[in-house]
Structures are given as C-alpha cells and as structure tokens.
Amino acid sequence: MFCVDNTMSTKPYMDAIRSAVEQIAKSVADLKSVKLRLGIVLYRDHIPQILFANGEATELRDLTEDLNGFYGQIQNLKEADNGSV
C-alpha cells in the first residue's frame, strides 16, 4: 500500500512520485516468491474545492494483483488543483 501526497504542492514532483512508486512496485513484483497486491491511499489538504469526489481529503484505491492496472493508476495520478474532484 502506497500513501501518496496528492496536495497542490506536489505539482513539481508528480513525475518523480509516479516514477518512484512504479520502480518500487516493479522491484517487489520481481520477487517471484511474493504474492503481491498493490494499492494507493491519496491525501489532500482539507480544502472544500480540492476534496475528492467522496467529499473527503483521502481516497483509498482497492488492492489489486493486476500490476498493469496498478501501473495505469500510477500514470494517471495528478496533483490536486482548484478544479479537482
């Protein structure tokens, strides 16, 4: 389970965040002796305009064994902005 800062201040670092999470996940996935399930918890500042669609400052993504699906989630991560939900 990865806990990812998804606040507006991460904008300059989002590419590095995506890359780091993906590299760690791939390194663990290469350990064939491990049954791997990956997930993400995202958190934002508690500002009404940037809360997630659920109205919360956090969003939990389900654990998955689908590595390609997980990598897709990582590539689609975007930092919060005033138009985020």
Contacts in CASP RR format, 6 or more apart in sequence:
PFRMAT RR
TARGET T0000
AUTHOR 0000-0000-0000
METHOD contacts of the structure
MODEL  1
MFCVDNTMSTKPYMDAIRSAVEQIAKSVADLKSVKLRLGIVLYRDHIPQI
LFANGEATELRDLTEDLNGFYGQIQNLKEADNGSV
1 38 0 8 1.000
1 39 0 8 1.000
1 40 0 8 1.000
1 41 0 8 1.000
1 63 0 8 1.000
2 21 0 8 1.000
2 24 0 8 1.000
2 25 0 8 1.000
2 38 0 8 1.000
2 39 0 8 1.000
2 40 0 8 1.000
2 41 0 8 1.000
3 40 0 8 1.000
3 41 0 8 1.000
3 43 0 8 1.000
4 17 0 8 1.000
4 21 0 8 1.000
4 40 0 8 1.000
4 41 0 8 1.000
4 42 0 8 1.000
4 43 0 8 1.000
4 77 0 8 1.000
5 17 0 8 1.000
5 43 0 8 1.000
6 42 0 8 1.000
6 43 0 8 1.000
6 44 0 8 1.000
6 59 0 8 1.000
6 77 0 8 1.000
6 79 0 8 1.000
6 80 0 8 1.000
7 43 0 8 1.000
7 44 0 8 1.000
7 45 0 8 1.000
7 79 0 8 1.000
7 80 0 8 1.000
8 44 0 8 1.000
8 45 0 8 1.000
8 50 0 8 1.000
8 79 0 8 1.000
8 80 0 8 1.000
8 81 0 8 1.000
9 79 0 8 1.000
10 17 0 8 1.000
10 79 0 8 1.000
10 80 0 8 1.000
11 79 0 8 1.000
11 81 0 8 1.000
14 77 0 8 1.000
14 78 0 8 1.000
14 79 0 8 1.000
17 77 0 8 1.000
18 74 0 8 1.000
18 75 0 8 1.000
18 77 0 8 1.000
21 40 0 8 1.000
21 74 0 8 1.000
22 71 0 8 1.000
22 74 0 8 1.000
22 75 0 8 1.000
25 38 0 8 1.000
25 67 0 8 1.000
25 70 0 8 1.000
25 71 0 8 1.000
25 74 0 8 1.000
28 34 0 8 1.000
28 36 0 8 1.000
29 36 0 8 1.000
29 67 0 8 1.000
35 65 0 8 1.000
36 65 0 8 1.000
36 67 0 8 1.000
37 63 0 8 1.000
37 64 0 8 1.000
37 65 0 8 1.000
38 63 0 8 1.000
38 64 0 8 1.000
38 65 0 8 1.000
38 67 0 8 1.000
38 70 0 8 1.000
39 61 0 8 1.000
39 62 0 8 1.000
39 63 0 8 1.000
39 64 0 8 1.000
39 70 0 8 1.000
39 73 0 8 1.000
40 60 0 8 1.000
40 61 0 8 1.000
40 73 0 8 1.000
40 74 0 8 1.000
40 77 0 8 1.000
41 58 0 8 1.000
41 59 0 8 1.000
41 60 0 8 1.000
41 61 0 8 1.000
42 52 0 8 1.000
42 58 0 8 1.000
42 59 0 8 1.000
42 61 0 8 1.000
42 77 0 8 1.000
43 57 0 8 1.000
43 58 0 8 1.000
43 59 0 8 1.000
44 50 0 8 1.000
44 51 0 8 1.000
44 52 0 8 1.000
44 57 0 8 1.000
44 58 0 8 1.000
44 80 0 8 1.000
44 84 0 8 1.000
45 57 0 8 1.000
45 80 0 8 1.000
46 57 0 8 1.000
49 82 0 8 1.000
49 83 0 8 1.000
49 84 0 8 1.000
50 80 0 8 1.000
50 81 0 8 1.000
50 82 0 8 1.000
50 83 0 8 1.000
50 84 0 8 1.000
51 57 0 8 1.000
51 85 0 8 1.000
52 58 0 8 1.000
52 59 0 8 1.000
52 84 0 8 1.000
52 85 0 8 1.000
53 85 0 8 1.000
61 73 0 8 1.000
64 70 0 8 1.000
78 84 0 8 1.000
END
